[in-house]
């Protein structure tokens, strides 16, 4: 199996034209999710998530799975979670797309899957922490001042290693 790597973080070398399917995550996906998020976290583009945290929140995640093609293995092409924080707000989190799959609209497709799930449970709003403001704007989010976020967001943030020096951008989307 061929891998793309940086230091000790590697992801399988997926074929860029592989057939793709979207589904909810399973416990057996934790290793692949951890690798893909770790790949981007090692580049400073997202926060790392422990396997323990992924296990606790596995039901939050939607995945895009690439089928095997030619000499390339199948595997995780993208991941994104919808984490319920309060009766009126959920976070779109952990969005990561495999480097071979960039530019195919998978990120938007995953955010839309989270949005559809939020609408199905009558959730009125979403937010996201991101370094990719333009992407989230294309998904209908707007930038907001961090101080305007729901108090429950801050209780989650206090567990983050970057809490004192957070440079992520807060994005918001009303669904009603």
N, C-alpha and C positions, 0 to 999 in steps of 0.2 A: 504494500500500500504506500502511495506517495503522500507526503505531508508538506504543507507550507509552514514555515516556522520562523520564529524570532526567539532566540535564547531557548528556554525550555518550553515555551508555549507553541503548540502546533495544532493545526486542524487538517483533516483529510483534504486532499486535492480533488475537489468536486469538478465534474465536467460543467462548463458554463452553459451548455444547452441541455442539461439533464431535465427530464420530466419532473414537475414539481407538484406536491400535494400539501394542503394546509390541514393541520389537525391539532387537537389539544395535546399537551405534553403528558408523558407517562413517567413513572419513577425510573424506568430503564433509560430515560433520556438524560438524566442528570449529568452523567459524565460528558456527553457531547455538548450540552448547554454550558457547563462549566468551562470546557475547552474554548468554545467560541467566544464567550464573554471574556475569558482570560486573555485570549488573543488580542482583543481590542483594548482591554484594560492595561495590558503590558505596553501599549502605545500611548497611554494617557488619554484615551478617547471615551472611556466609560469607567464606572466603578466595578471593581471585582465583586463577585458574589461567591460566598462559600458554598460547598456542596450541602452543608447542613441547612443553610438558608434556602437553597434551591429545593431541598426536600420538603421543608416546611411550607413553601409557597408553590409547589409544583402545579397545583390546580389553576394558578394564575396565568400560566403560559400557553401561548399559541406557537406552533412551529410550522416552518416550511421545510419539507423533507424532499431531498433530491434523490431520484432513482439512480441506480448504477448505469453507467453508459461507457461503452468502449472499455478502456483499461482503467477508468476512474471508478472508485467505489461510490456507493450512495452515502447519504448522510445528511446532517443538519445543515440547511442552507440559510436559515434565519430563525430568530426567536424574538418574542415580545410578550410582556406580561401586562395584565390588568390587575392591579392590587387595590382592593377596596379599603379605603381609609375611614370613611364615615358614611352615614346614610345618604349623603349628598355629594360625595367626591371619591374618585378613584384615581390612582396614578398609573400612567402608561410608563412602564419601566423595563429595563433590561433589553432594549431593542438592539439587536446585533445581527448583521448580515455577513455571511461568509464572503471573504475577499474575492472569490471567483464569481460571485453572484451579484456584485454591486451593479447598479444601473439598470436592473430589470424590474424595478417597481415593487420588490418584495417588502421593503420597509413600509411603504404606504399600504400595501396589502395587509400586513400584520397590524398596523395601527388601525386600519378599517375593521379588522376582525375584533380587535379590542373594543372599538367604538360600537360595533353591532352587539357585542355581549353586554356592554354598558346600557345601551338602549333597551335591550331585552329585559333587563331588571329595573327599568325606569330610573336609571341613574341620571341626574341632571347635568353633571359636569365632570370633566377630566382635566388633569394637569400632568405635566412632565417636567423633569429636570433634564437639561440637555446641554451639549456643547454645539449642537447642530440646529441653531435657531431657524435657518432657512428651510430645512426639511420639514420641521414641525409647522411652520407657517403654510407650507404647501398642503399640509394635512388639515388646515383650518384652525390651528391654534394661534393665539396671540401672546406676545410677551407681556408679562405682568411683573410688578415689583414684588420681590420676595416677601416683603413685610405684609402683603395682602393675602398670603396663603393661610389656609385653614390651620388652626392650632394643632390638629392631629398630625399634619405634615411635619411640624417641628419636633414632635415626640419621636418620629421615625428618624429625623435628621440627627438627633443627638447621639445616635449609635454609629454614625459615620465617622471615619477617621479624618475626613476633611471638613468636619462641622465648623471649626474655627476659621478655616480659610477656603470656604466654598466659592468656586468660581463658575458653577453651573448656572444656566439661564433657566428661569421659571417660565413655563408656557402654560396657557389655560385654554380650554375649549368648552363653551356652554353647549349642551346637547338639546335643551328644551326649545 
